[in-house]
Amino acid sequence: MRRTSRKVWRLTARTITVALVAACSTSPLTPPQNPVLTQPEANAVAEVVATDAASLVGGATLDAATGMPFAVAPMPGAPALATSSASCTPTRTPSPPTNSDGDPVPDSVRIDFTGCTFSVTLSGSIDIVDPTPAITDRAFRTRSNAFTRTVTNAATGTTRSVVENGVRSVVGTSDQIQLTDTMQTDYTYATGATASHVRKWLATFAADQAGSIQMGSPLPSGNWSVSGSSTWTSGTNSYSLSVSTSDPLHYNASCTVEPRFDSGKLTAIVTKGTAATTVTIQFTACGQYTVTRS
């Protein structure tokens, strides 16, 4: 019988080892991860985030005559309406409120929206406080107390609603506004599913026309830049979000449907554990946006 030399054995072993290493190197070092969100889930996240972005407009304005926000943003696709079109007059407590410095912000007043109905039904209340009651300026702070907006689609009979709790602080000039948004939104979709969005955002608004922001008047057209973090929860699923505007959201005051952005891009990096999905909301026209994930 022919014997195999030690040299041949060494060569054969080395060849097998190289072949095994080569075979292993064709496999990825880490297995591919599944996306955090499916497309329908990304759409659901985007619906809430777009609604909350649109609500910044109402949080940045104050009617000098009533102490109410000029705009109450309902859900995406609903008509853009001002509170002046409501079929009721919200209750102010106290009435009239004290206004020590004479600026458009009362020292402290609660606006109760119970029973307010137009195409949007309102309930809950908003407390408005002047953080500088001895100084005539543009600063004010609001606290939403189960402030609820409900919209029913007459064609389908489905209802969507938003319940807001939390605080917004506003400091502004005639050129721009800075708004700190520390809020929780509890959202009910048309399907009956629910979600909550707990966030801390910093938003800056710059008017298209310098000097056009007038305290006690509706917000003019301009750009919103938003950044911050939040937690989005629906059922047993909970995700961390990092939100930013890669392109500022252009608020068009003449839009007649929500959200009143006609351009801009809002990006949310959604993470769960070590996996992440980027959800991009691209606003294309008044009340219209697309949602992509990557």
C-alpha positions, 0 to 999 in steps of 0.5 A, a space after each residue: 500500500 502506498 503511503 502518503 508523506 508527511 509533506 502531502 498531509 501538511 499540504 492537504 490539511 492546509 488546503 482544507 483549512 484555507 477552503 473552510 476559511 474561504 467558505 466562512 468568509 462568503 457569509 456575512 459577519 452579522 445576520 441582516 436585521 429586519 426593519 423595525 417597522 413595516 410600511 403600514 406601521 411607518 404610516 401610522 407613526 407618520 400620521 401621529 408625528 405629522 399631526 403633532 408637527 401641525 399642532 405647533 402652529 396653534 401652540 405658537 399663536 394667541 388671540 388677544 381678544 379671547 386668549 385662545 389659539 388662532 388655529 386648532 389643528 385637527 388630523 391630517 386631511 381635515 379642513 384647516 379651521 380657526 377657533 373663530 369658526 366654532 359654534 360656541 364660545 369657550 369659557 374663560 376663568 377668570 373672566 375677564 382675566 388679569 393682565 398686569 403688563 398690558 401685553 396680549 398674554 393674560 397673567 393666568 387664565 383657563 380656556 375650557 372648550 367643553 361643548 365646542 363643535 364645528 367640523 371638529 369637536 373640542 373638549 378639555 381645557 388649556 391654561 395660559 400663563 404669562 411667565 413675565 407678568 411685569 414685562 410687556 413682551 411676547 412670551 407665554 406658556 400653555 398647559 393642555 389638560 386633556 385638550 381633545 380634538 375629534 373629527 368624524 368623516 361624514 362619508 365613511 362614518 369613521 372617527 379620529 381623535 387627538 388628546 393632548 396633555 403637557 406644556 408649551 413655552 413660547 418666546 418670540 420676536 417679530 421675525 421668529 418664534 422659539 417653542 419648547 414642546 413637552 407634550 403627550 398625544 394620545 391618538 385614536 385612528 379611524 380603525 379604532 387602534 390607538 397610540 401615544 406619542 410622548 415627546 420633547 421637541 424644540 421648534 423654531 419658526 422663521 417668518 417668510 417676511 421679516 417683521 410680519 409676526 404680530 403678537 395677538 394675530 394669526 401666524 404668517 407663512 414661514 418655515 418650521 425647524 423641529 428637533 427632539 426625541 420622543 417615545 411612540 407606543 401602540 399596544 405592546 410595541 414601543 419605539 424611541 424616535 429621534 425627529 428632525 427637519 432635514 428640510 424646514 417645513 414651510 407653513 402656508 397660512 393660506 392652506 385650507 386643509 391640514 397639515 398646512 405645510 406645502 413643502 419640507 421633510 420631517 425625518 424620524 429615526 425609529 429604534 427598538 433595541 439595536 435595530 432602526 428604521 428611518 421614516 421620512 415624511 415628505 410634504 408635497 402640497 397643502 394637506 399632502 405628504 408621502 411616507 417612506 422608510 429605509 
